[in-house]
């Protein structure tokens, strides 16, 4: 039987981004990571409901030479230790010009995660805070939840739900699943 997944962007969904001039940036290092409160319990609840939890994150600063792969790995290790219900963290280290298949808005990381866990994408969700996250989720055939952090950048025009916090996004999934169990 195929499983379901919640694909989660990292910066702006699991942890607070650094916002400069209205644009989000990843934390400078693991010591700067500030996870949003309440996620550990909500993610465990999703896990208990049978979801795979897969982080899909663009980290182009590695290709741009402004951060190291080691720094990204350190941040991911910290997040994995603080949120142990996460099954996998997939990272695209490329920049736009690399024209790779993994960089969101392309669905490559979602497809890779789906293949690794035999995930039914149509029964899965993409939770993200930027237009590229929503476009990747749509391209993969997943339901999408846009966490609107009011960045100074173009917003997605298509998504299934719009919320203002990750907790709200995860509650939508949990409540939807509980509703299905009761029917």
PyMOL commands that set and color helices and strands:
alter all, ss='L'
color gray80, all
select helices_A, chain A and resi 30-32+39-48+61-64+69-82+96-98+108-117+121-123+131-140+166-182
alter helices_A, ss='H'
color red, helices_A
select strands_A, chain A and resi 4-8+18-20+23-25+51-58+88-92+125-128+143-147+161-163
alter strands_A, ss='S'
color yellow, strands_A
deselect
rebuild
show_as cartoon
